[in-house]
């Protein structure tokens, strides 16, 4: 039995956090045992899902990043007491803490990088870079993220292995029944085109721009409806923008949802206007559910979507160009959409399945555990 400890700052409904219960569900439980430590007790939406899938979860409460680093002795104690074989960290502050714990215990450390380094705060960037050599392997989630690491950290001895994010395509399948019919619940007609997103309300997601695009599309195509699933720091600003644009009649804010499949099943199009991304889990889930993705070419998104084949892309600097693209798609829906929906799902099944991701992670765990 190889014991793996995931360390992550929070267990809210972010992309990195959502991966933990999904991957643990598929891992070979006869060979691997999974533990998770997180630090922000108020961000705990994924805790029960991890437990339900056989993982063990512990919170070491920390109010801020400094407190996280001060928790390292407790992390090291946990590693020793539970005889952990591999420490697997996610995102910079958990990565810093995990590397320190690895140094204290002699346990090998893997770090999954979910974002491009250019986007980190200067202090986070510096401390992450300073400790970056204290790990056995770095796992970028996309080719774009790997390029960013290699540009900013040039040590040739650094071991890097890109493992693309994945989604459970057997679970995220439009043909399967869901608990709630969102269209019926919201009174949306079958012929109405629904454009949606699942997002944390952060600056880089550009949700204010997303609402502007939605408003313009609705002006051109009144028989369209929009759904936003999520929550976050910019909630008040986002809701105020929707009120300013008078979108009440054709926009629904669903709030934070642990089960998003009913919302994907209600959507025809999944739109993202992001300024930057790693490799968004919600995008992969939406494509697996045969939602047509219409997105900016942010981060790893361009590695997933083939423009005009499995979705629609515009330049990161021109998010409003999605308005014209969406309008054309809606006008030519019957001739364009069926193949594009099918291609979106096939792209994820072929290249971004959770099964493939888990197999690559298990190979890494086994190799490092044997070395140790």
N, C-alpha and C positions, 0 to 999 in steps of 0.2 A: 504494500500500500504506500503510494507516494502522497504525502500531505502537502497541499498547496495553500498558502495564505495570500489572499487578495487584500491589498491595502488601497483604500480609496477615501477621498476627503468626505464625500457624502453619499447617501443612497437615495437621493431624490430621483425624479424621472428625467435624467439626462441621458444622452446617448451612451456614454461609457458605463454609467450605472445600470442601464437597462440590459447591457450585454451580460452582466454577471449571472442573473438567474437563467437567462436563455442558454448560455453555454453550459452552466452547471447541470441543467436538465438533460443535456445530451451526452456529457462526459461519461466515461466508463466508471461507474461507481465501485466496481470490484477492484479497480486498479488505482483510483484517485479519490482522495478525501479533501473536501474544500472548506476552508475557513475564510471568513471575511472580517476585517477590522475597518470601521469607519469612525469619523470624528465629530460630525455635525449632527447632534441628536434630533434636531427639528427637520432634517431632510432624511426621512426614513421610509419613503414610499415603496422601495424595493426590498425592504427587510423580509417581509412575510413571503414574498415570491422566492427569495433565496432559500428560506427555511423550507418552504413547500417542496422545493426541488432537491432537498437533501443537504443543503449547505448549513454551516454553523456561523452565526453572526454575533459579533461583539462590538459595542460602541465604547470608545474611549473618549468621553466628552471633551471637546476643545472649542473655545469661543472664537479663536482666530488662528492664523497660520503660525504665529509664535508658539501658541499653546500646543499646536500639533507637533512641532519639533521637540517641545518639552515632554511630550508623551512617548518619546522614543524608548526610554528605559522600560516603560510598560509594554511596548510592542516587543522589545527583545525578550522580556520575561515571558510573554505569551508564546513566542517562538520556541523558547527552551522548554517550557512546561508541556506544550502540545507536540513537541518533537517534529516541528515543521521542517520539510525538506526543501521547499522552494518558496521564496517570497516573490509575489507578482504584484507590482505597483502600477497604478493608473493615475495619470495627470501629475503635474510638477510637485506639489507640496506633499502628496502621499509618496511620490517617488523619492524625494529628499529624505523623508522619514524612513522609508523602507531601506534605502541605501545605508543609512546610519545604523539601522537595526541589523542589516546584513554584515556590516563591519564588526559589530559587537558580538555577533553569534557565529560568524563563519558560514552562514547559510547563503547559497547563491541567490542572486537577485535578477529578476526580469522586469523590465520597465516598458509598458505599452505607451507610446506617444500618440495621442489622439489629435493634436493640433500642430500648426506650424509655429516655429519659434518666434517669428516676427511679431506675433500677436501677444506675446507675454509681457507683463509689466516688467520694467527694467530690473527691479529687485528679484522678482521671481525668476526671470531669465538668468541673472548672474548666479544665484544660488543653485539653480538647476544645473547650469553649466559647470560650476565648480565641483559638484558631486557626481557629475555624469559618468566619470570613469570608474566609479565604485560599484559597478554592476557587471554581470556576466553577459547580458544580452539586451539589446534595445529592439523593440518590435513596433515599427511604424504601422499605422492602419491603412496607409495608402502610399502610392509612389510619390505624390506631391509632398506628403509629410516627410518621407525619407529624404527627398532632395533638400528640404529645409534643414533637417538635422545635419546632413553632410556639409551644407554650406556654412553652418554656424559652429560645428564641432568637428574639427579636422584631424583628430587623433586617428592615425591609420590602424591602431590596434583595437579600436572599437568594433565590437561584433554587432552587426545589424541584420535583421531578417524581417522583411515586410510580410505581415500576415493581414490580408485584407479583411475588414469587418464583414460579418455575415449575418444572415437572417434565416430563421427556421421557415423554409418555404412550405413545409408540410402543415405548419400551423397558420401561417399567413397566406391563406388560399381563399380566393373570393367565392369559390363554389361551396365552401363549408357554411353551415348555419351559424348565426351569431345570436347572442342573447337578446339584443334589442334592435328593432328596426328603426334606425335614426330618421330615415326619410318619413316614415309613417308618424313617428313621434313629433317631428317638426312640421308636418303637413306639406312636405315637398313632393310635387308631382313627379311621376316616373319620367316624363319627358324633359324635366328641368335639369340643366347641366350644373353639377355641384363641384365647385373648386375649393379645395381646402388645404390646410397645413397642420402639422403637429410640431410645436416649437416651444422652447423656453423663451420667455420674453426678455431677450437681451439685445444690446445695441447691434451686435454683429448680424443678427437675424433680419434687421431692417424691416420690422413689421409695420412701421408707419408707411414705408414705401409700398409694402405688400397691400395695405389698405387702399392706398392711392391707385394702385393697379386694379384692384378689385372694383373700386368705384368707377373707374373709366370703362372697364369691361362691361359692367352692369349698365352703364349709360348706352353703350352700343348694342348690348344684348340683354334686354330687361328680363328675359326668362333664364336668368342665372342666379345661383345662390352660393353663399360662401360660409365655410365653417372653419373656425380657428380653435384648435385643441391645445391647451397648455396654460401656463401661468409663469410668473417671474417678476423680477424687479421693476420692469417697465409697464406693469399691468395698468396703472392709472393713466399713464400717458397714452397707451394703446387704446384703451376704452374711450378716452377723451377725443382721440383722433376719429374714431368711428362715429362718435356722437356729432362731431363737427361736420363730417361728411354725410350725416343723416342716413346711416346704413341700417337702421333698426329693422326695416322690412325685409332685408335680404342678406343679413349677416347674423350668424349665431356664434357666440363665444361659449364653448363647451367646458372651459375650465380644465383643471388637471384631471386626467383620466388614467387609471392604471390599465384598463382594457380599452385599447384603441381600435381593435379590429372592426367593431360595428361602425365606427366613423370612417375608416378606410372604405368599407363596403358601400357607404353612402356616397363617397366621392367618385367623380369621374376623372378629375385632374388633381394632382398634388403639386402645389406651387411653392417655390422657395426663392426669395430675393436676397439671399445672404451675401454679406460682404466677404466673409471667409468661413471655411469649414474644414474639418478633417475628412471624414467619410461618414456622412449622416446616417444613423441607424433608421430613423423615421423614413428617410427616402427609400432605403432598401425595402423596408416593410411595405411602403405604399406601392412600389413597383411590383413586389411579390403578390400584392392584392389587385394587380392589373389597373392601378391608377396611372394615368399618363403623367409623367413628370415634366414640369415646365419650370426651369430653374436657371439661375445664373451659374457661370462656370467657376464657382468658388471651390477651392481646394480639390478634394478628390471627386467632386461631383462629375467633372468632365471625364473621369475614368470609368464612370458607371453608365452614363447616358450617351448613346450614339445619336447625335443631332438629326432630327427628322426621321429617325428609324425607331428608336426605343424611347423617344421623348423629344423635348425642345430645349435648346440652350441659347442663352444670350451672354454677352460680355458682362463681367462683374461690374464694370464702370457704367453700364447702361441697363440697369434693372427695369426701367420703365419700358424698354423695348419688349418686355413680356406682354404688354397690353396688345400690341399688334399681332404678336405670335398667337396669343390666346384667341383673339378675334378670328384670325384665319382658321385656327383649329376648329372653333365652334361652327363657323360658316361651312366648313368642309368635313364635318364630323363623320358622316356616314361613309365617306370614301377613305378617310385617314385613320380614324380612331380604332377600328377593329384590329388592324395589323399592329398598330403602335402599342395597344394594350397587351397583345400577345407577346410582342418583342420585349416589352418591359419586363414581364415575368420571366421569360426565357433567359434574358440577360442575367438576372439575379440567380436563377437556378443554376446556370452554367458556371458563373464566376464568383458569386457572393453567397453561397449557401452556408448556413451555420455548421452543417456536417463537415464541410471542407475546412472551415476555420478551426473547429474543435480538433480534427485529426492533426492539423499542423501544430496546434498548441500542445497536444498530448505528446507528439514526437519531441518537441522542445523540452517539456517537463521530464520525460524519461531520459533524454540525453544528459541534461544537467544533473539529475539525481544520481545517475550512474557515475558521473565524474566526481561527484561529491562523496 
